[in-house]
Amino acid sequence: MNYHQILALIAVLTGNAGDDFATLKSGGADPKAPIAQILCPRPLPANEIEGKTVFCGTVQVPEDNSKPDGKKITLKFSILKSWSQYPEPDPLVYLQGGPGGSAINQIPLIAGTFDPFRKTRDVVFWDQRSAGLSGQSVKCFNALAVNAAKIAKKEHTTTDITGANKDSNTISDCLKEIEAAGIDIAKYNTFENAKDVRTITRALGYPTYNLYGISYGTKLALETMRVAPEGIRSVIIDGVAPPWVKLYETLTLKIGEAIENVVVQCKADETCNKTYPDLDKVIIETLKMAKQGKVIHQGKPVTPETIFRPFDERNGKYGNLSMTPYIPAFIYELHRGKEMPTVDMLVGRDFVMPTPGDDDVAAASAKLPKQQRALIDTLADNAAIAQRVDRSNLNVMEELRDALDASANYGPVAALFDQELEKALIAEKARDASKTGKIVADYVALQNTEASKENLSAFVKAHTTGEASTRLLALIEGMSAAELSGSFAIIQRDTAASETAFFNDMYLYNYACQEDIPYNSFEGYQKFTASQKYPYIGDAYDPLAKNFFGSCIPFKPQPRENWQTPVVSDIPTLSIGGLYDTQTPASWAQVAIEKMTNAQAFLIPEAGHGSLAYQSCVADMGVAFINNPQRKLSNACPKSIKINWHIPDWAKAAK
């Protein structure tokens, strides 16, 4: 940020709000789906100004879209305003993955990832029904309190695929509470989600729009194209999971295809193929040797699961150096059983590659002439200084904004009460550890109570003593209504950390267990896994499969007509797969568009799940496509990505 940008930001933060997003602030563009402004979740990027460049709100949609005048549910959304003074009228609508993932809680990540699109248009996203911050309507606070200890230990799922405990586990307790509250859990599905897309875009004032779906968001994009295509201008699906593929039966296809892609890439490179001939055969042999206990590293047997790790661990590492160049050497060293420098390096790093830094710049500049090295050194020094200054400015701006927000919305007493309560509860647990379970359960249960002084005081009286209790009760008595609300908001924030894993699982199961069972089955998973080319993949994936299918048993399947039928459409569509994606195989990018008449697919090297986050040229491709959806794109992006295969000293000596 430059000097003038900093002054402008300070002026906006401390001044009166402008009239940006005026339509939304006055209730939205559609009275049938009313809008209300809310505070955006923190943290926000330092260069985003709430109410000016970013807007967060709620929108009311029908629980059952076939009954538009029936019961409403609340979804939370955000808009990142275009940087252009002349933006295109059709925004980019990002559909979050999961199912059940929160987009609103990831504003900094989404703002950074989709920034190239903001040069020409707004970026819109929301937490879908039964997802993230929109999941309040399907939460089970009593089940949370009763099972707080299990949830804290992440023991809420089950690997029992027999169904023996289907009526007496955390998931079934939660479902019973949701149903008892009169919530029709069957309406929390992708069909209703797709109908919400049109309702929300219309309420936000966008007659036409473009979709960008990642992971489950691709399922939702495809279903929206099928059941609610009105207004869709173009679609990008990235990390594709078509509803008609058996996603949960084919869990092992993902790692198998990622392995196969490395084999193909190495074979296509003359140096790699000469150094590591018959790589496919060597991988299979190494897996068999490992199962027999014949692969040893540092005196310990190497399991097949360890051999799979470098293929899988690349996925989800966005800013790290690539592990792909080292995989052939890793496999060959394990197979040879001699010196293992590559294995030592990867295992020593726990299969996490470093991020590019000063050492990489120094290594690259060392190959240049002296004068050029000096220029690079000067540039690197200046860049480091600028980065530190910029980071310092951003941190100060965030502190200023958060301090102003806290003062304006909660007052100082809520934060002080939270600090004092934490100290008092820690002291009580230290005096009597047996109280911990009851304290946690009652604290979690506060979420399901009215935000009143009486309820907060009752908790304090039950779980604190002495001067600490007296002081806490005095703080409660002196709270304003806003400060009291702030205290309960802090309780929700504090309990969210321990609940996140549980609700992420529940939100996923709400969709997958109702929509994709019995189309997918554990027996089908076993049969498919047994047919895989690479042996012992099941060793790595059987626990995951048992966990999913076992946890689905309490849910009632809700099969829908056409859900597993390929989408037929002429909407311009760009389909993208990452070659080391181990969540949705790259090949599914092509499978998704087989019945489409105006679609194109690309497979991206050195990219995992959601290629946009891995390779900058994917953003270039996406922006070019959104700007002109009828344009036939070249293969320039995939071709530009090269792999510099690692050749260790032992391999060089063997040549």
C-alpha positions in Angstrom: 0.0 0.0 0.0 1.3 3.4 -0.9 1.1 6.6 1.2 -2.1 7.9 -0.4 -3.8 4.5 -0.2 -3.0 4.4 3.5 -4.4 7.9 4.2 -7.6 7.0 2.1 -8.1 3.8 4.1 -7.7 5.6 7.4 -10.3 8.2 6.3 -12.8 5.6 5.3 -12.3 3.5 8.5 -12.8 6.5 10.8 -15.4 8.4 8.7 -19.1 7.8 7.9 -20.2 5.0 5.7 -20.9 5.9 2.1 -23.8 4.8 0.0 -22.1 1.9 -1.7 -24.3 -1.2 -1.9 -27.3 1.1 -1.3 -29.8 -1.3 -2.8 -28.7 -4.1 -0.6 -28.6 -1.9 2.5 -32.3 -1.0 1.8 -33.4 -4.6 1.6 -32.2 -5.9 -1.8 -33.7 -6.1 -5.3 -36.4 -8.8 -4.6 -38.9 -8.4 -1.8 -39.5 -12.1 -1.9 -35.9 -12.7 -0.8 -35.1 -9.8 1.6 -31.5 -8.8 2.3 -30.1 -7.6 5.6 -26.6 -6.3 6.2 -24.4 -8.0 8.8 -20.8 -7.6 10.0 -18.3 -9.6 7.9 -16.4 -12.4 9.8 -12.9 -11.5 10.8 -10.2 -11.3 9.7 -10.7 -9.2 6.6 -7.9 -8.4 4.2 -6.4 -5.0 5.2 -7.2 -3.5 1.8 -10.9 -4.4 2.1 -13.3 -1.7 3.5 -16.5 -3.1 4.8 -19.5 -1.4 3.2 -17.2 0.0 0.4 -15.3 -2.9 -1.2 -16.9 -5.8 0.6 -20.4 -6.3 1.8 -21.8 -9.1 4.0 -25.4 -9.9 4.5 -28.2 -12.4 4.9 -30.8 -13.4 2.4 -34.1 -15.3 3.0 -34.8 -18.3 0.8 -37.6 -20.9 0.9 -36.6 -24.1 2.8 -38.7 -25.9 0.1 -38.3 -24.1 -3.3 -41.5 -25.7 -4.5 -43.3 -23.7 -1.8 -42.0 -20.1 -2.3 -44.4 -18.7 0.3 -43.6 -21.3 2.9 -41.0 -21.5 5.6 -37.8 -19.4 5.0 -34.2 -20.1 6.0 -31.4 -17.6 6.3 -28.2 -17.8 4.2 -25.2 -15.6 4.7 -23.4 -14.1 1.7 -20.6 -11.7 0.7 -19.8 -9.5 -2.3 -16.3 -8.4 -3.2 -16.9 -5.3 -5.3 -15.1 -5.0 -8.6 -12.0 -2.8 -8.7 -13.2 -1.3 -11.9 -15.3 1.9 -12.1 -17.0 0.4 -15.1 -17.5 -3.2 -14.1 -19.4 -5.7 -16.2 -23.0 -6.2 -15.0 -22.7 -10.0 -14.6 -20.7 -11.0 -11.5 -18.6 -14.1 -10.9 -20.5 -16.3 -8.5 -18.2 -18.7 -6.6 -19.8 -21.9 -5.4 -17.9 -23.3 -2.4 -16.9 -26.9 -2.1 -17.5 -29.4 0.7 -20.4 -30.1 0.6 -20.8 -28.0 3.7 -17.7 -25.8 3.4 -17.8 -22.2 4.6 -16.9 -19.5 2.1 -17.8 -16.5 4.3 -15.3 -17.5 6.9 -12.6 -17.5 4.2 -12.9 -14.0 2.8 -9.1 -13.4 2.8 -8.5 -16.6 0.8 -11.3 -16.0 -1.6 -10.3 -12.4 -2.1 -6.8 -13.4 -3.0 -7.7 -16.3 -5.2 -10.3 -14.5 -7.2 -8.6 -11.1 -7.3 -7.9 -11.3 -11.1 -11.6 -11.5 -11.8 -12.3 -8.4 -9.8 -10.6 -6.3 -12.5 -13.8 -6.5 -14.5 -16.7 -7.7 -12.3 -18.0 -8.3 -8.7 -17.3 -11.6 -7.0 -20.2 -13.1 -5.1 -20.3 -16.1 -2.7 -22.4 -17.5 0.1 -22.5 -20.3 2.7 -25.0 -22.7 1.2 -27.9 -24.2 3.2 -26.5 -26.6 5.9 -23.1 -25.1 5.4 -20.7 -22.8 7.3 -22.3 -19.7 8.8 -25.6 -20.6 7.1 -25.7 -23.9 9.0 -27.3 -22.5 12.1 -30.7 -23.8 11.0 -29.5 -27.4 11.2 -27.4 -27.3 14.3 -28.0 -29.5 17.3 -26.9 -27.6 20.4 -28.2 -30.1 22.9 -26.4 -33.0 21.1 -23.3 -30.9 21.1 -23.5 -30.4 24.9 -24.2 -34.0 25.7 -21.4 -35.2 23.4 -18.9 -32.4 23.9 -16.2 -34.7 25.2 -16.5 -37.0 22.1 -16.5 -34.0 19.7 -13.5 -32.4 21.4 -11.6 -35.7 20.8 -13.0 -36.0 17.3 -14.7 -39.3 18.2 -18.1 -38.3 16.8 -17.9 -40.4 13.6 -18.1 -44.2 13.4 -16.3 -46.9 11.4 -19.0 -49.4 12.2 -20.5 -50.3 8.8 -22.9 -52.8 10.3 -25.2 -50.2 11.8 -25.2 -51.7 15.2 -24.9 -48.3 16.9 -26.9 -46.3 14.4 -29.4 -45.1 17.1 -26.9 -44.3 19.8 -24.1 -42.2 18.4 -23.4 -38.5 18.1 -24.6 -38.2 14.6 -27.9 -39.9 15.3 -28.4 -37.7 18.4 -27.9 -34.6 16.2 -30.3 -35.8 13.6 -33.0 -36.6 16.2 -32.7 -33.0 17.6 -32.9 -31.5 14.1 -36.0 -33.4 13.2 -37.6 -32.7 16.6 -37.1 -29.0 15.8 -39.4 -29.3 12.7 -36.5 -29.0 10.2 -37.1 -31.0 7.0 -33.5 -32.3 6.6 -34.5 -33.8 3.2 -34.7 -30.3 1.8 -31.0 -29.7 2.5 -29.7 -31.0 -0.8 -28.1 -30.0 -4.1 -31.4 -29.6 -6.0 -32.6 -27.0 -3.4 -29.1 -25.4 -3.4 -29.3 -25.0 -7.2 -32.7 -23.3 -6.9 -31.1 -20.9 -4.3 -28.5 -19.8 -6.8 -31.1 -18.1 -8.9 -33.0 -16.7 -5.9 -29.9 -15.2 -4.5 -28.5 -13.7 -7.6 -31.9 -12.1 -8.4 -32.1 -10.7 -4.8 -28.6 -9.2 -5.2 -29.7 -7.4 -8.4 -27.8 -9.5 -11.0 -30.1 -10.6 -13.9 -27.2 -12.6 -15.4 -24.1 -14.1 -13.9 -21.2 -16.5 -14.3 -20.5 -19.5 -12.2 -17.1 -20.8 -10.8 -17.4 -24.0 -8.9 -14.7 -25.9 -7.1 -15.1 -29.5 -5.7 -18.7 -29.9 -4.5 -19.2 -26.5 -6.1 -18.8 -28.2 -9.5 -21.7 -30.6 -8.6 -23.8 -27.6 -7.6 -22.8 -25.8 -10.8 -23.8 -28.8 -12.9 -27.1 -29.2 -11.1 -27.8 -25.4 -11.5 -27.2 -25.8 -15.2 -29.8 -28.6 -15.2 -32.6 -27.3 -13.0 -32.1 -23.5 -12.8 -30.2 -22.3 -15.9 -32.0 -19.0 -16.2 -29.5 -16.1 -16.1 -26.3 -18.3 -16.4 -23.9 -16.6 -18.9 -21.0 -19.0 -18.5 -19.6 -21.7 -16.2 -16.2 -22.8 -14.9 -15.9 -26.1 -13.0 -12.5 -26.8 -11.4 -11.7 -30.0 -9.5 -14.8 -31.7 -11.0 -17.1 -34.2 -9.3 -20.0 -35.0 -11.6 -23.0 -36.4 -9.7 -23.1 -39.4 -12.0 -19.7 -40.7 -11.1 -19.6 -42.9 -8.0 -17.4 -40.6 -5.9 -17.4 -42.6 -2.7 -17.0 -46.0 -4.3 -14.0 -44.8 -6.3 -12.1 -43.2 -3.4 -9.0 -45.1 -4.5 -9.2 -43.9 -8.2 -8.0 -40.5 -7.1 -4.6 -41.6 -5.8 -4.3 -44.3 -8.6 -4.8 -41.7 -11.3 -2.3 -39.3 -9.6 0.3 -42.0 -9.6 -0.4 -42.8 -13.3 -0.1 -39.2 -14.2 3.4 -39.0 -12.7 4.4 -42.1 -14.7 3.1 -40.6 -17.9 4.8 -37.3 -17.3 8.1 -39.0 -16.6 7.9 -41.2 -19.6 7.2 -38.2 -21.8 10.4 -36.5 -20.6 13.6 -37.9 -22.2 15.8 -37.3 -19.2 13.3 -38.7 -16.6 12.5 -41.7 -18.7 16.2 -42.6 -19.2 17.0 -42.1 -15.5 13.9 -43.9 -14.2 12.9 -46.5 -16.9 9.8 -48.6 -16.3 8.7 -46.4 -13.5 5.2 -47.9 -13.5 6.6 -51.4 -13.0 9.0 -50.2 -10.3 6.2 -48.6 -8.3 4.2 -51.8 -8.3 7.2 -53.9 -7.3 8.1 -51.5 -4.6 4.6 -51.6 -3.1 4.6 -55.4 -3.1 8.1 -55.4 -1.5 6.9 -53.0 1.2 3.9 -55.2 2.0 6.3 -58.0 2.6 8.5 -55.9 4.8 11.4 -55.9 2.4 11.7 -52.1 2.0 13.8 -50.6 4.8 14.7 -47.0 5.5 16.8 -46.0 8.5 16.4 -49.5 9.9 12.6 -49.5 9.8 10.2 -51.1 7.4 8.5 -48.8 4.9 4.7 -49.4 4.5 2.7 -49.0 1.3 1.0 -46.0 2.9 4.3 -44.2 3.1 5.0 -44.9 -0.6 1.6 -43.3 -1.5 2.3 -40.2 0.6 4.4 -38.1 -1.9 1.7 -38.6 -4.5 -1.0 -37.5 -2.1 0.7 -34.9 0.0 1.2 -32.5 -3.0 -2.5 -31.9 -2.9 -3.5 -28.9 -0.8 0.0 -27.4 -0.7 -0.5 -24.1 -2.5 2.6 -22.0 -2.0 5.2 -24.8 -1.6 7.8 -25.9 -4.0 6.7 -28.9 -6.1 7.3 -32.4 -4.8 6.7 -34.0 -8.2 10.3 -33.8 -9.5 11.5 -35.9 -6.6 8.9 -38.7 -6.8 10.7 -41.0 -9.3 14.0 -40.8 -7.4 12.0 -41.5 -4.1 10.5 -44.7 -5.6 13.8 -45.9 -7.2 15.8 -45.4 -4.0 13.3 -47.4 -2.0 13.3 -50.1 -4.7 17.1 -50.2 -4.9 17.7 -50.3 -1.2 21.0 -48.5 -1.3 21.7 -44.8 -0.7 18.5 -42.9 -0.2 19.2 -39.1 -0.2 15.8 -38.3 -1.8 14.0 -40.5 0.7 15.9 -38.9 3.6 14.9 -35.5 2.4 11.2 -36.1 1.9 10.7 -38.2 5.0 12.8 -35.7 7.0 10.4 -32.9 5.9 7.4 -35.2 6.6 6.6 -34.8 2.9 6.1 -31.0 3.1 8.2 -29.0 0.7 9.4 -25.6 1.7 8.0 -22.3 0.2 10.3 -20.4 -2.2 12.5 -18.0 -0.4 15.9 -16.3 -0.3 17.8 -19.5 -0.8 16.0 -20.2 -4.1 16.8 -16.7 -5.3 20.4 -17.1 -4.3 20.7 -20.5 -6.1 19.2 -19.1 -9.3 21.3 -15.9 -9.3 24.5 -17.9 -8.7 24.3 -19.1 -12.3 24.4 -15.5 -13.7 27.3 -13.2 -14.4 28.6 -11.1 -11.6 27.0 -7.8 -12.7 23.6 -9.4 -13.0 24.0 -11.1 -9.7 24.6 -7.7 -8.1 21.4 -6.3 -9.6 19.4 -9.3 -8.4 20.8 -8.9 -4.9 19.9 -5.3 -4.8 16.3 -6.0 -6.0 16.0 -8.8 -3.5 17.1 -6.5 -0.6 14.7 -3.8 -1.7 11.9 -6.3 -2.1 12.5 -7.6 1.4 12.5 -4.1 2.9 9.3 -3.2 1.1 7.6 -6.4 2.2 8.4 -5.8 5.8 7.1 -2.2 5.6 4.0 -3.3 3.8 3.3 -6.1 6.3 3.8 -3.7 9.2 1.3 -1.2 7.6 -1.2 -3.9 7.0 -1.0 -5.2 10.6 -1.5 -1.7 12.0 -4.5 -1.1 9.7 -6.0 -4.4 10.8 -5.6 -3.6 14.4 -7.2 -0.2 13.9 -10.1 -1.6 12.1 -10.7 -4.4 14.6 -10.4 -2.0 17.5 -13.0 0.3 16.0 -15.3 -2.6 15.2 -15.0 -4.0 18.8 -15.7 -0.6 20.3 -18.6 0.2 18.0 -20.3 -3.2 18.3 -19.6 -4.8 21.6 -17.9 -2.3 23.9 -14.9 -3.2 26.1 -16.7 -5.1 28.8 -17.4 -8.2 26.6 -13.7 -8.8 25.9 -12.8 -8.2 29.6 -15.5 -10.6 30.8 -14.2 -13.3 28.4 -10.6 -12.9 29.7 -11.7 -13.0 33.4 -14.0 -16.0 32.7 -11.2 -18.0 31.0 -8.9 -17.4 34.0 -11.6 -18.5 36.5 -12.6 -21.6 34.6 -8.9 -22.7 34.2 -8.5 -22.3 38.0 -11.6 -24.4 38.7 -10.4 -27.2 36.4 -7.0 -27.1 38.1 -8.7 -27.5 41.5 -11.0 -30.4 40.4 -10.3 -32.0 37.0 -13.6 -34.0 37.2 -15.5 -30.8 36.6 -14.1 -30.3 33.2 -16.7 -32.3 31.3 -19.6 -30.5 33.0 -18.0 -27.1 32.4 -17.5 -27.8 28.7 -21.0 -29.2 28.2 -22.7 -26.2 30.0 -20.5 -23.7 28.1 -21.4 -25.2 24.8 -25.1 -25.3 25.8 -25.1 -21.5 26.3 -25.3 -21.2 22.5 -28.8 -22.6 22.7 -30.1 -20.2 25.3 -31.3 -16.6 25.2 -28.6 -14.0 25.4 -29.6 -12.8 28.9 -27.9 -11.7 32.0 -29.8 -14.5 33.9 -28.4 -17.3 31.8 -24.8 -16.0 31.8 -25.0 -15.4 35.6 -26.3 -18.9 36.2 -23.3 -20.4 34.4 -20.9 -18.2 36.4 -22.5 -19.2 39.7 -22.4 -22.9 38.8 -18.8 -23.0 37.7 -16.8 -20.3 39.5 -16.2 -19.4 43.1 -14.8 -16.7 45.4 -13.6 -13.3 44.3 -13.5 -14.4 40.6 -17.2 -15.3 40.7 -18.1 -12.0 42.4 -16.1 -10.0 39.8 -17.7 -11.8 36.9 -21.2 -11.3 38.2 -20.5 -7.6 38.6 -19.3 -7.4 35.0 -22.5 -9.1 33.8 -24.7 -6.7 35.8 -22.9 -3.7 34.2 -23.2 -4.9 30.7 -25.2 -3.0 28.1 -27.4 -5.0 25.7 -24.7 -4.8 23.0 -22.0 -6.0 25.4 -24.2 -8.9 26.5 -24.7 -9.9 22.9 -21.0 -9.6 22.4 -20.3 -12.0 25.3 -22.6 -14.6 23.7 -21.0 -14.0 20.3 -17.6 -14.7 21.9 -19.0 -17.9 23.4 -20.1 -19.0 19.9 -16.7 -18.1 18.6 -14.8 -20.0 21.3 -16.9 -23.2 20.9 -16.8 -23.1 17.1 -13.2 -24.3 17.1 -14.0 -27.5 18.8 -17.3 -27.9 16.9 -15.8 -27.2 13.4 -14.8 -30.8 12.6 -18.1 -32.2 13.8 -20.3 -29.8 11.8 -18.1 -30.0 8.7 -18.7 -33.7 8.8 -22.4 -33.3 9.5 -22.9 -30.8 6.7 -21.1 -33.2 4.3 -23.2 -36.1 5.5 -26.4 -34.1 5.1 -25.8 -34.0 1.4 -23.7 -37.1 0.6 -25.6 -39.6 2.7 -29.0 -38.5 1.4 -28.0 -38.0 -2.2 -25.2 -40.5 -3.0 -26.4 -43.5 -1.0 -27.2 -46.3 -2.1 -25.8 -45.2 -5.5 -22.5 -45.6 -3.6 -22.0 -48.6 -1.2 -19.2 -50.0 0.9 -19.4 -53.2 -1.1 -19.0 -51.3 -4.3 -15.9 -49.5 -2.8 -14.4 -52.9 -1.9 -15.0 -54.3 -5.3 -13.6 -51.2 -7.1 -10.5 -51.1 -4.8 -9.7 -54.7 -5.4 -9.6 -54.0 -9.2 -7.1 -51.2 -9.0 -3.7 -51.4 -10.8 -1.6 -50.3 -7.9 -1.7 -52.8 -5.0 -2.6 -52.1 -1.4 -4.2 -48.8 -2.0 -7.0 -50.0 0.3 -4.5 -50.0 3.2 -4.5 -46.2 3.0 -8.2 -45.7 2.1 -10.1 -48.4 3.9 -10.4 -46.4 7.2 -11.7 -43.4 5.3 -14.3 -45.5 3.5 -15.5 -47.2 6.7 -15.8 -43.9 8.4 -17.9 -42.4 5.6 -20.2 -45.4 5.0 -20.6 -46.1 8.7 -21.4 -42.5 9.5 -24.0 -42.4 6.8 -26.1 -45.2 8.3 -28.3 -43.0 10.5 -29.4 -40.9 7.5 -32.4 -41.8 5.3 -31.4 -41.9 1.6 -33.3 -39.4 -0.6 -32.7 -40.5 -4.2 -33.8 -38.0 -6.9 -34.7 -38.6 -10.5 -31.9 -37.5 -13.0 -29.4 -36.8 -10.2 -27.0 -39.4 -11.6 -27.8 -38.5 -15.2 -25.1 -36.5 -17.2 -26.0 -32.8 -17.7 -27.0 -31.8 -21.2 -26.4 -28.1 -21.9 -25.2 -25.6 -24.5 -24.1 -23.0 -21.8 -20.5 -22.1 -22.4 -18.5 -24.2 -20.0 -14.8 -24.5 -19.1 -13.9 -27.7 -17.2 -10.5 -28.0 -15.4 -8.7 -30.9 -13.8 -5.4 -30.9 -11.8 -3.1 -33.7 -12.6 -2.2 -34.4 -9.0 -5.6 -33.8 -7.5 -6.3 -36.7 -5.1 -9.8 -35.5 -4.2 -11.4 -35.5 -7.7 -9.5 -37.2 -10.5 -8.3 -35.0 -13.3 -10.1 -37.2 -15.9 -13.5 -36.3 -14.5 -13.1 -32.8 -16.0 -13.7 -34.5 -19.4 -16.4 -36.8 -18.1 -18.4 -33.8 -16.9 -18.8 -32.3 -20.3 -19.5 -35.3 -22.5 -23.1 -34.3 -23.1 -22.4 -30.6 -23.5 -22.3 -28.9 -26.9 -20.4 -25.7 -26.0 -17.7 -26.9 -23.5 -13.9 -27.4 -23.4 -11.7 -29.2 -20.9 -8.1 -28.7 -19.8 -5.8 -30.8 -17.6 -3.3 -28.8 -15.6 0.2 -30.1 -14.6 1.5 -29.4 -11.2 -2.0 -28.6 -9.8 -4.1 -30.3 -7.2 -7.7 -29.8 -6.2 -8.9 -26.5 -7.6 -6.2 -25.7 -10.1 -6.9 -22.0 -9.8 -5.1 -22.0 -6.5 -1.9 -23.7 -7.9 -1.1 -22.2 -11.2 -1.4 -18.5 -12.1 -2.1 -19.2 -15.7 -5.4 -20.9 -14.7 -6.6 -17.5 -13.6 -5.5 -16.1 -16.9 -7.4 -18.8 -18.7 -10.5 -18.3 -16.5 -10.6 -14.5 -16.9 -10.2 -14.8 -20.7 -13.0 -17.3 -20.8 -15.4 -15.2 -18.6 -14.6 -12.1 -20.7 -15.5 -14.1 -23.9 -17.3 -17.4 -23.2 -17.5 -18.2 -26.9 -13.7 -18.1 -27.2 -11.9 -21.4 -27.9 -8.9 -21.4 -25.6 -5.5 -22.7 -26.6 -3.5 -25.2 -24.6 -0.9 -22.5 -23.7 -1.4 -22.8 -19.9 -0.8 -26.5 -19.5 2.1 -26.4 -22.0 3.8 -23.6 -20.1 4.2 -25.7 -17.0 7.4 -27.7 -16.9 8.8 -30.2 -14.4 12.6 -30.1 -13.7 13.1 -33.7 -12.7 15.5 -34.3 -9.8 18.5 -36.4 -10.6 20.5 -37.4 -7.4 24.2 -38.0 -7.5 23.8 -41.8 -7.5 21.7 -41.6 -10.7 24.2 -39.3 -12.3 27.0 -41.7 -11.5 25.1 -44.6 -13.1 24.9 -42.9 -16.5 
